């Protein structure tokens, strides 16, 4: 175990010397230009009058998105939701061979559905999807004949 720790510390010190020799500011600026981190939180407060007086603070959405421009034609995206069942919403990489032809691999929302492509941060309502939208897009298996075949694409 001590041999591994010594080897890792020597390797780390050598790599720091190499990075310091290559002007660390150039590396930091290149990363800042290529990676963007965004996110939003959508919260609300519900005041219920009555015998129980059950008022509560609601956190509907808390999403972080990381986009990276690897090269001029190749980029990657990662989107994670922290509310309720924390899950990865989008995680894909895309390579653009031509403006008309690109290949995308990973988990992402197919943009050819009836789902609204407008960001929920632009919508003032907390609950943005109606029952009709869920039925037409088959997101929540509301139509027993179709099942839950819509929504996310895993490939």
Secondary structure, DSSP 8 states (H G I E B T S, - for coil): -HHHHHHHHHHHHHHHHHHHHT-HHHHHHHHHHHEEEEEEEEEEEE---SSS---EEEEEEEEEEEEEE-SSSEEEEEEEE-SSS-EEEEEEEEEEEETTEEEEEEEEE-TTSSS--S-GGG---S----HHHHHHHTSS--STTT-S-SSEE--
